[in-house]
């Protein structure tokens, strides 16, 4: 039973690490998209001040950046939820391991 609990703990730890890595990756993507969005905003301001560029292209780029940003946000939330779920599962396993220690201590005292 202890081996089974340890295997579950290892599996949950792997899931938590994977979720953390995914969250880090999504944060990096988010930062990149924010830079892109800032560039598009700068380009938009340049258009307003008379420099040549197509407003339609700028709007399309901004819309694309917004869609990408929203996708990253959604994926980040999913990863964070998975991470929290993994942490809760690890806490449950830790509580079970504590219970096993108490049970074995009671068994030894009773003998």
N, C-alpha and C positions, 0 to 999 in steps of 0.2 A: 504494500500500500504506500509505503514511504517512497519507494522507487517511482511509483505512478505519480505521486504528488511532485516529486523532483522533476520528472519528465514534463509534467504540466507546467511547472515553474520555468523550466528551460524554454519550453515552447512559447510561453507568454512573454518571457524576457526577449526572445527573438522578435516576436511581434511588436513589442514596445520599441525595440531598437530600430526595427524597420519603419515604424510609424514616425519615430524621431527623425530618421534620415529623410523620409519623405517630406516631413514638415520643414526641415532645413532646406531641402531642394525647392520646395514651393515658396519659401520665404525669399530665396535667391531669385526665383522667377518673378516674384512679386516686385522685388527691388528693380530688376531689369525693366519690367513693364512700367514702373513708375518713372524711370529715367526716360523711357521711350515716350511716355505721355507728356513729360515735361518738354521734351524736344518738339513734340507736335504742337504743344501750346506756344512755344517760342516761335515756331514756324507760322502759326496762326497770327501771332502778334506782328510778325514781320509782314505778313500779307496786309494787315490793316494799316501798316505804315507805308505802304506803297510799293513794296518789293514784289517782284514777279514770281508768282506760283499760283497754282489753281486751288481755289477755296474748296472745290469739291473733293480734291485729292486730300487736302488737309482734314476735311470733315470725315472722309472715309478712313483715313489713318487713325484719327481720334476715336472713331467708332470701333475700329478693329482693336485698338489698344484697350478701350473700355471693355469690350467683350472678353479679351484675354485676361484682363485684370479681374473681371467677375468670375471667370473660370478658375483662376488661381485662388481667389478667395473661397470659392465653394470647395475646391480640393483641399485647401488648408483647413477649413472647418472639419471636413471629413477626417483628415489625418489627426487633427487634435482630438476629435471624438474617439477615434480608435486608440490613441495614446492614453486618454483618460480611462477608457474601458480596460485597456491592458493593465494600467496601474491599479485599478480596482480589483482586477482578477489576481494580480500579484499580491495585493493586500489580503485577499481571501485565502490564497495559498499560505501566506505567512501566518495568518490566524489559525489555519488548519495545522500547520507544523507546530505552532505553540500548543495547540490542543493535544497533539500526539505526545509532545514532551510531558504535559501534565498527566495524561493518562498513564504513560510509562512510569512516571514518578509515583503515582498512586498505586500502580500494580506492584512496584518494588517495595513500597511502604507496607502494603498489605500482606506481603509474603513472609 
